[in-house]
């Protein structure tokens, strides 16, 4: 007679209360959004510092100044695009009938 191994039963984990799940999702979204804002600010700060170094006559090439400015501009435009999509999605959800 062959003996088949019996596996243990996985513990049953109750689902998190609805409020807690929404809170963690909201906090995650807020964290991602805050990180995006900080990155855009860093690009803008870098462009400003590059411009100031160039104007003071320090070792800063003109093409570096222009590239830093363009990076900051592109980062800001992308952030605005994402923000607009998020706002649009929120407005669409609010228009839905339950």
C-alpha positions in Angstrom: 0.0 0.0 0.0 1.5 3.4 -1.0 1.2 6.3 1.4 0.4 9.6 -0.2 1.7 12.6 1.6 -0.8 14.9 3.1 -0.1 18.6 2.7 -1.0 21.1 5.4 -3.8 23.4 4.7 -2.8 27.0 4.1 -4.1 29.4 6.7 -7.1 31.5 5.8 -6.3 35.1 5.9 -9.3 37.4 6.2 -9.5 40.2 3.7 -8.5 43.7 5.0 -11.4 46.0 5.9 -12.4 48.2 3.0 -11.2 51.4 4.6 -7.7 50.0 5.2 -7.3 48.8 1.6 -8.4 52.2 0.2 -6.1 54.0 2.6 -3.0 52.0 1.5 -3.9 52.5 -2.2 -4.4 56.2 -1.5 -1.1 56.4 0.3 0.7 54.6 -2.5 -0.7 57.0 -5.1 0.2 60.0 -3.0 3.8 58.6 -2.6 4.1 58.2 -6.4 2.7 61.6 -7.1 5.0 63.3 -4.5 8.0 61.5 -6.0 7.0 62.8 -9.5 6.7 66.4 -8.1 10.1 66.1 -6.4 11.8 64.9 -9.6 10.3 67.7 -11.7 11.6 70.2 -9.0 15.0 68.6 -9.1 15.2 69.1 -12.9 14.1 72.7 -12.6 16.6 73.3 -9.8 19.4 71.7 -11.9 18.5 74.0 -14.9 18.5 77.0 -12.7 21.9 76.1 -11.2 23.3 75.4 -14.6 22.1 78.8 -15.9 23.6 80.6 -12.8 27.0 78.9 -13.3 27.0 79.9 -16.9 26.1 83.5 -16.1 28.9 83.7 -13.5 31.4 82.6 -16.1 32.1 79.3 -14.4 33.0 76.1 -16.2 29.6 75.6 -17.8 29.1 75.2 -21.5 26.1 76.8 -23.3 24.9 73.4 -24.6 24.8 72.1 -21.1 22.6 75.0 -20.0 20.3 74.5 -22.9 20.0 70.7 -22.3 19.3 71.2 -18.6 16.6 73.7 -19.5 15.0 71.4 -22.0 15.1 68.4 -19.6 13.3 70.5 -17.0 10.8 71.7 -19.6 10.1 68.1 -20.9 9.8 66.8 -17.3 7.3 69.5 -16.5 5.2 69.0 -19.6 5.1 65.2 -19.0 4.0 65.8 -15.4 1.3 68.1 -16.5 0.1 65.5 -19.1 -0.1 62.8 -16.4 -1.8 65.2 -14.0 -4.4 66.1 -16.6 -5.1 62.4 -17.4 -5.5 61.7 -13.7 -7.9 64.6 -13.3 -9.8 63.5 -16.3 -10.1 59.9 -15.1 -11.3 61.2 -11.7 -14.0 63.3 -13.3 -15.1 60.4 -15.4 -15.4 58.2 -12.4 -17.4 60.9 -10.6 -19.9 61.0 -13.5 -20.5 57.3 -13.3 -23.9 56.3 -11.9 -24.0 53.7 -9.3 
